[in-house]
């Protein structure tokens, strides 16, 4: 059943973001702000970096503001010069990514001015940007969101999003796959991975894929075949999921940008689920110096070890 | 002197990633004590289980291993203090990932074998070899490597026709 989702607060939120951006740019608190602006197609939005108070009026927040802007602040995106404090418009999921980056010493909190967004959800990648936000057109990640109100920001508009209970789309899919036999799961992933064209869009868009040289680009030793063929594709996606385990903030950007519609975030969500069960770890707003896979306790489960 | 060797139709390839301080010494002890264990295992020595990247396991399967064994020092005995504690978490998560992708976890064994446990090494290697022998060869990754198909199956008549005209 399709339920419409109340996005009436987004207009007031946009207003508040503009007013705050105007204020912090003109009084010199920040030198630039990374936010969303209207794009050319009707209803669509695109990331924008503004550095003058006159441009503050360009900022918007709509259900089409899908991007995770945290990626522009990582060292992988060297073309964005960082001079002084940078303002950034963040949804709850984006803030989790920023917290993760701070924990990995990629960013400093004092270099950032966080403009939090009370978010009722954004559109899925498969629908047109002008679509109304409903329980069908909403991004799957938003059905599992526990972070509609970002915490610990410098500024958050006062509006509160109404969040109706929704079917957790990823959880349902993970449960479906877990119930299959290994052979059936292998067949499922083989089909999914064989679609991959190795464009590495998932890597480019991921805030946590900031390595100077990716393991998968190295050829001595070559751990992962670089050609877009089934063997290399499978290896790449397993390696990607493993390298993001315990770090992924669940922004699902990998899945959004995938041109072949591979359900990439399923793997990351499954890893997050296992880490929650095994080590009671969840990506959140707090900054942790150590993730679950670079810390340990002496009492960790070892029932699988002989 | 040696018991009559049993003939098998399938000899599995087992790759063992072992730590140099405990399991490698344990395997050495098994050898010097003249204990018999299946010659199917290929031992690869690492400084520590913490050095064993999950991608090595993946690579082993891709290169034709039928089973993989990862073995190191017992918790608390690590030569580098905490290498095996980190490895324990990493492998706990990695095996869940492999399971989710559809790899049969019976082919992947983790164990702690100390330098004094030659007998345990024999037992672990024999168990894994016999288990994998009963399961037959690991075909999944090998089949993937032989496949040429890319960007999904040719699943429409139009594509099929275009493909046949090439």
Interface residues (C-beta under 8 A of the other chain):
Chain A: X177 X178 X182 X183 X184 X185 X186 X187 X188 X189 X190 X191 X194 X195 X197 X215 X223 X224 X228 X229 X230 X231 X234 X235 X238 X239 X241 X242 X245 X246 X260 X267 X270 X271 X274 X275 X278 X279 X292 X293 X294 X296 X297 X298 X300 X301 X302 X304 X305 X306
Chain B: X54 X55 X58 X59 X62 X75 X76 X82 X85 X86 X88 X89 X90 X91 X92 X93 X94 X95 X96 X97 X98 X99 X100 X101 X102 X103 X104 X109 X110 X111 X112 X124 X127 X140 X141 X144 X145 X147 X148 X149 X150 X151 X152 X153
